[in-house]
């Protein structure tokens, strides 16, 4: 199997160019003056992504596998259409709606980020399961495999690349959306970004924006590497 070059390669190039530009303008020292805040808020940012993305991966993969079963074929497509419509709802709107029953703080932010990550994972898992060649399914059935054996030995290995792609996209996008958690008191690097915008302090804004970009780039690189490690050799990415 040959994996395409990850977008993180270009991300590292852009980060290097941005660092050079900031060095020439003399803003590096101003940005580094917020290093304590950056360290503290980066940890909060990582917690937001992990606490929302981890459950989304588990639930999303399980729901996608369930919808990919032949017995669910009649209802799978309508459910996927509903999920696709849900994906068009802005995350900020979901956060605002969740505030009505979860209040202010981290819970509404985690709920919104969970939903934001859940949809692409379900969609990719479902599409990956349904795209497994039928002749492989029939061959496994002819060998006397049980449905559980076919899932673990045939369907999941052949759909793992598509599933991992959905997880990668969902989590990387979640890194970029997580700054919105600051608007409801959820913490994260959005504290520096939005405070910098309100106070018209470009250095403060960049002190939050640049670590967010770096977080997304490194997450993409790590998940790309993980995909290369877990996807069985010889499986062709479709």
N, C-alpha and C positions, 0 to 999 in steps of 0.2 A: 504494500500500500504506500502511496506517495502523498504526503500531506502538503498542502499549499503553504507558501510562506506566510506566517502569521502577520496580522496587521501591526503587532507589537514591534516588528522590525522598523517600520516607518515611524512608529511612536517614539522609539529611542532616537531616531534621527531628528525628529522634530524637537524632542527634549534637549538634545545637544545644541541645536540651532537656537532654541529659546534661551538656554543657559549662556551661550556666547553673546546673544543680544543683550541680555540683562547685565552681563559683566561689563559690556562696553558702555551701557548707560549709567552704570554705577548704582543700580538698584539692589544688587545682591546683598550689600550690608544692611539696607533697610529691611529687606525680606527676612534676613537671618536674625534681625532683632526680635522677631516673633517666634524664635525657635522653640521656646518652652511651650507656647500655645500650640504650635504645630505638632509637637510630640504628643501632648495631651489629647488634642482633638483628633489626631490621626488614629490613636488607639480607640477613641469613641467611634470613629468612622468605620474602623475594621470590625468592631463589635456589631454595629448596625448591619453591615453587609453579611457577616457570618450568622447572626441570629435570625435574619430574614431569609438569606439564601440557602442555609442548610436545610431547614424544614421544607422550603420550596423545592429543593432537589428531590427529597424523599417523596413528598406528596405528588409532585409533578410526574416523576417517573412511574410511580405506582398507578396514578390515574391514566397516564398515557398507555401503559401496558394493558390496563383493564379495557380501555376504549378500543384497543387494537385486537381484542378477541373477536372471533367470528360471531359469537353469540350477541355481541354488542353492535354489530354492523348497522342495524336499523336506526339506533339512537346515537351512534357515534358521530355521524356527520352533523346532525342538528346541534349536538353538544359542542362540537368544535366550532360551529358557526357562532354560537353564543359566546364562546371564549374569544373568538376573533373580534367580535364586537366589543367585548370587554377590554381588549388590548388597545382600543382607540381612546379609552377614557384617560385623560391626563392624570399623572400620578398626584399632582397637587390637588386635583378634585377628589381623588380617593382619600387623601390625607384629611381634607376638609370634612368629607362625609363621615370618616371614621372617628373624627373628634366628637361627633354628636353622642356616641355611646362608649368611647374609650377615654375621653377627656384629653388633657394636655400632657405632653411628655413623650417618652419613648414608645409606649404601646401603639398609638395610632400610626407613628412612623414605621414601626416594624410591620404592622398589618398591611400598610400600603406597599412597602417594599416587597413583602411576601407575595402579594398579588401580582406585582409588577414582574417578579421573577418567575412566578408559577406558569403564566400563560405560554411563553416560548418553550419552556421545558416540556409541558404537556403536548404542545403541538409537534415538536420535533420527535418526542418519544413515540407518539401515535404514528406519525409519518414514517419513522424508521421501522417500526414493527410491520406496518402495512406494505412497506417496500421490499421486504424480504422475498426473494424469488419463490414462486409457488412450487417449482419443481423440488426445491430443497425441503419445503414443508411436506410435500407428498412422499419424498424419499425417506424422510425421518419417520413419517407415519407408517410407511411400508416396512420399515425396520422394526416396528413394534414399540416405538417410543411413546411414552405417556405425554399428555399435554404439558406437564411440568418439565419433563426432560427436553421436549422440543423447545420450550421457552428458553431454558438455560443453555442448551447445547447448540441450538440452531438460530433462533430468532434474535436473542440478545447479542451474541457475538457478531451477527451480520448487520445489526442496526446500531451498534455501539458508537460508531463514528458520528452518525446523525444525532444520537442522544447527547453525546459529549459536546457536539457543536452547539446544541440548544442550551446546555448548561453553561458553556463558556460565554455565549452571547448574553444570556440572562444575568450572570453574575457581573460581567464587565459593565453592562449598562446600569446595573444596580449601584455600582461604585459611583457612576456619574450622577445618578438620581438621588443618592443618599444625602447630599447637602441640603435638600429640601426639608429634611428632618428638623433642621434648626428652626424653621418657621413655626413649629409646634412644640418647641422645647425639647427636641429629641437629641440635641448635641451633634457632634460631627464637625467636619471642616467647613460646613456651611456657615458656622459662627463667624469665621474670618471673612468668608466671601461676602455674605450679606451685610455684615458690619462695615466692611470696607466700602461697599457700594453706598450704604446710607451715609457714611462719614466722608465720602469722596476721598478715600485713602487708597490709591492704587497699590501701594506696597502691601497693605493689609489684605486687600482682595487677592493679590497674587500669592500671598503667603498661604491662602487656603486653596486657590485654584491649582497652583502648580503641584502640590502634594496629591491633590485629587487626580490630576492627569497621570502623575507617576504611579499612583496606586492602580489605576486602570490599566496602564501599559504593563506593569509587572504582573498583574493578575492575568492579563491576556497571555503573556509569555509563559507563565506557570501552568495555566490550563491547557495551552497548546502542547507544552511538553508532556503533561499528564495524559493528554489524548494520545500522543505518539506512543506512550508506554503501555496504556491499557488496551488499546485497540489491537486485536489479534493480527499478526502478520498474514498477508495474503488476502485480507478483507479489502475490497475495493470501495473507496468512498464514492457514494452516488450523489 
